[in-house]
Amino acid sequence: MGGWAIALHGGAGMICKEKMSLEEIQRTEAALYQILDIGVTALENNNNHNNNKRMTAVDVVELVVRALEDNALFNAGKGSVLTHKGTVEMEASIMDGKTKQCGAVSGLSTVVHPVSLARKVMEESPHVYLAFHGAEEFARLKGVETVDTSFFITEENQEKLERARKTNSVQLDLSDERITDANGNVTGYDYGEDVNNDTDNLVSYGLNGVEAKYAEGNIGGYIHGTHNIHTFKAEFETVGCAVVDSLGNCAAATSTGGLINKMCGRIGDTPIVGAGTYANHLCAISGTGRGEEFIKHTVARDVAAIMEYKELPIGKAVHKVVHELLDKNMGGVVAVSNTGEVAMAFNTPSMFRASAHEGGERYAAIW
């Protein structure tokens, strides 16, 4: 194929079409196209011989992820969800496939663009990964934009946290369907219809009540009061971008606010190079999903390894990891190859995603 290519995501999850209004669908797709256009414009400008300010693949993934962090529709930057203490702990990483340089940060509470701080760590520190107070101090030292932490405490995310607290749950995102008992007391929340009635693949944990397990032993919900099984649906909201420029250089970046009601200090796959983010001379990958599972399976690195050692094309490598290595409803990835191919796969009902390649159509979708 050849030429540049770009793929981005705004998170994989359990959203069914029936749970989004037409206005919400249009708003989300418009945001995906708008942010995709930012990356496409930068890549197209590189082909303009009169342009003396060529952007590298790293420049483009940072630019795109910054735009995703600025959009409160997504769980990153401005839209970051809250910990169980009502605080923000953001994380991000970035990697240059040409040099294998990478940078990562976590535990951020004042940095407007975590992905840009991750790049500063990559290029202007002797380290790969900085976290919490050390990362915040480094941000101030390097003049990275910061704000008071209240900037990130949105009313919407406060409401999501309160709902999670009421069920004593750690959730990746919540809908607003309340479940009540015969007396009208809230006993839980319903996060959408079961996908294909496949109850053994439901995603939930950490709730009060008696575990309701299914054929494969996975927890599908919890029994409350009247012994009705209430299922809880989760959202995997992370943002990320993978790019290859017209010279064949690959780069990837990922950013997130983490889990709603997570323990303070919890770190997911997003800032862990090889788990949620990876790039080398062959490809670039950004993931979105159950962070603990992505860490266990080194998801992003496995895609690259399958390409390198089994010599499979990127589409087959991505499919193998998402649909064979990961359990169902664990997430998805977006990826590009050094030859300009795009691969996007997910084993959840939905994944906010968009892509384009040189000479081709622009694409955005949710389901």
Buried (B, 14 or more C-beta within 10 A) or exposed (E): EBBBBBBBBBBBBBBBEEBBEEEEBEEBBEBBBEBBBBBBEBBBEBEEEEEEEBBBBBBBBBBBBBBBBBBBBBBBBBBBBBBBEEEBBBBBBBBBBBBEBBBBBBBBBBBBBBBBBBBBBBEEBEEBBBBBEEBBEBBEEBEBEBEEEEBBBBEEBEEBBEBBEBBEBBBBBBBEEEBEEEEEEEBBBBBBBBBEEEBEBBBBBBBEBEEBEBEEEBBBBBBBBEEEBBBBBBBBBBBBBBBBBBEBBBBBBBBBBBBBBBEEEBBBBBBBBBBBBBBBBBBBBBBBBBBBBBBEBBBBBBBBBBBBEEEBBBBEBBBBBBEEBBBBBBBBBBBBBBBBBBBBBBBBBBBBBBBBBBEEEBBBEBE
